[in-house]
Amino acid sequence: MELTIYDSTFTPLGVIDEISSLIWTRRYWSCGEFKLLAPFTEQNSRLLNKGNLLMKKGDSEMAEIRYLSIRKNAYGMEEIEVQGRFLTGWLDKRILLVPILVTDTGQNILRRIVNENLAAPTNTARTVPHLKLEPNPPDLQSSSIYYQGEQYLSCLLACETVAKSAQLGMKIATDIRTGTHLFKVYKGRDLTAGQTVNRPCIFSQEFDNILEQEFTVSTENLRTVAYVGGEETAIAADRVVVEVGVSAGLSRNEVFIRASDIKRSYKQGTTTVTLTLAQYQQLLTARGLKDLEQYKEALSFESNVNVTGSLAYKTDFDVGDRVTCVDKRWGIKTDVRITEITESYQKGKTQITVTFGESLPTLSEKINR
């Protein structure tokens, strides 16, 4: 494993080729992360510092070191641990200064958020150096979605919400030769067994391409009906509340969604725009439909892929692709998207762990909801 370390101006600082382990996690519609353990040497201690950027040989995505720890065990062995996020995490450095209310393709909305707040903002102090939008991006033919981004929302959270709603991936790819970081929006391939355009990708122990696997389905966070409350009023009874969803009986799981950021009257330039009740209810309904997506039944496969098997990583499958998972003994056959891939390197061995579908939410994700 070879890692090249750079500073923020693309100056190469050196190469790390002596490591204990590396965990490199790529995600489709959210930010990836890494964890590196390396012996404490003069070279490693000089290179592995907060703020430095690292890139794996053969990759286009960089990661930024955000955490550093040096420790010595009882036997006197010294080790450096660094952790960080891929450069998509830079989106979390900015917030939406102006609320967004738009119906457009997910691709266009994502590019707009990044362009207005990081790549080419009006206030040049907010510009992220060397970050640009991908020029002449391919048309992903994604359908239009309604999106309302509240003022002061993290740009990373805004982009993750849009990407997930539109089923699109996003990443920042680095071109060392030109000294640029390119924000890219992409769409995974359809490699399911039922389609005929691409070569199908089927994960099954029967085909010897899976070493271990775990299937999880959970309704712990399932909500099927939302009551969406608009902006708060002096008299509680005057607050506009809409009901979204039609479930009944035991299948009805209710949640209240606070949408006080959606204003019935707002400024558009120098003009004050006031929505009709029907228009306002339509906006609240759209918010309810969007937020209910976070409360769906969680279904996921997690599999350790046989790296010497019939399927080649990044050729036959990659993050964002829709594939087919089969386990005849468990009675499972499902078409599902690869949302996360973790590459683990330790003692000369490589392990690829693939997450199909939605992993269960962490405690912090539950709190953010």
HELIX and SHEET records of a PDB file:
HELIX    1   1 GLU A   42  LEU A   47  1                                   6    
HELIX    2   2 LEU A   87  LYS A   93  5                                   7    
HELIX    3   3 GLY A  106  VAL A  114  1                                   9    
HELIX    4   4 ASN A  115  ALA A  119  3                                   5    
HELIX    5   5 THR A  124  ARG A  126  5                                   3    
HELIX    6   6 CYS A  155  ALA A  166  1                                  12    
HELIX    7   7 GLN A  205  PHE A  207  5                                   3    
HELIX    8   8 ALA A  236  ASP A  238  5                                   3    
HELIX    9   9 GLY A  249  SER A  251  5                                   3    
HELIX   10  10 LEU A  277  LEU A  292  1                                  16    
HELIX   11  11 GLU A  293  TYR A  295  5                                   3    
HELIX   12  12 LEU A  363  ASN A  368  1                                   6    
SHEET    1   A10 PRO A  12  ILE A  16  0                                        
SHEET    2   A10 LEU A   3  TYR A   6 -1                                        
SHEET    3   A10 LEU A  53  LYS A  56 -1                                        
SHEET    4   A10 MET A  62  LYS A  72 -1                                        
SHEET    5   A10 GLU A  78  PHE A  86 -1                                        
SHEET    6   A10 GLU A  33  PRO A  39 -1                                        
SHEET    7   A10 SER A  21  ARG A  27 -1                                        
SHEET    8   A10 ILE A 332  GLN A 346 -1                                        
SHEET    9   A10 ARG A 322  ASP A 327 -1                                        
SHEET   10   A10 ILE A 202  PHE A 203  1                                        
SHEET    1   B11 PRO A  12  ILE A  16  0                                        
SHEET    2   B11 LEU A   3  TYR A   6 -1                                        
SHEET    3   B11 LEU A  53  LYS A  56 -1                                        
SHEET    4   B11 MET A  62  LYS A  72 -1                                        
SHEET    5   B11 GLU A  78  PHE A  86 -1                                        
SHEET    6   B11 GLU A  33  PRO A  39 -1                                        
SHEET    7   B11 SER A  21  ARG A  27 -1                                        
SHEET    8   B11 ILE A 332  GLN A 346 -1                                        
SHEET    9   B11 LYS A 349  GLY A 357 -1                                        
SHEET   10   B11 ALA A 298  VAL A 305 -1                                        
SHEET   11   B11 ILE A 210  SER A 218 -1                                        
SHEET    1   C 2 ILE A 100  THR A 105  0                                        
SHEET    2   C 2 SER A 144  GLY A 149 -1                                        
SHEET    1   D 3 LEU A 131  LEU A 133  0                                        
SHEET    2   D 3 THR A 180  TYR A 186  1                                        
SHEET    3   D 3 GLY A 169  ASP A 175 -1                                        
SHEET    1   E 3 VAL A 241  VAL A 244  0                                        
SHEET    2   E 3 VAL A 225  GLY A 229 -1                                        
SHEET    3   E 3 GLU A 254  ARG A 258  1                                        
SHEET    1   F 2 SER A 265  GLN A 268  0                                        
SHEET    2   F 2 THR A 271  THR A 274 -1                                        
END                                                                             
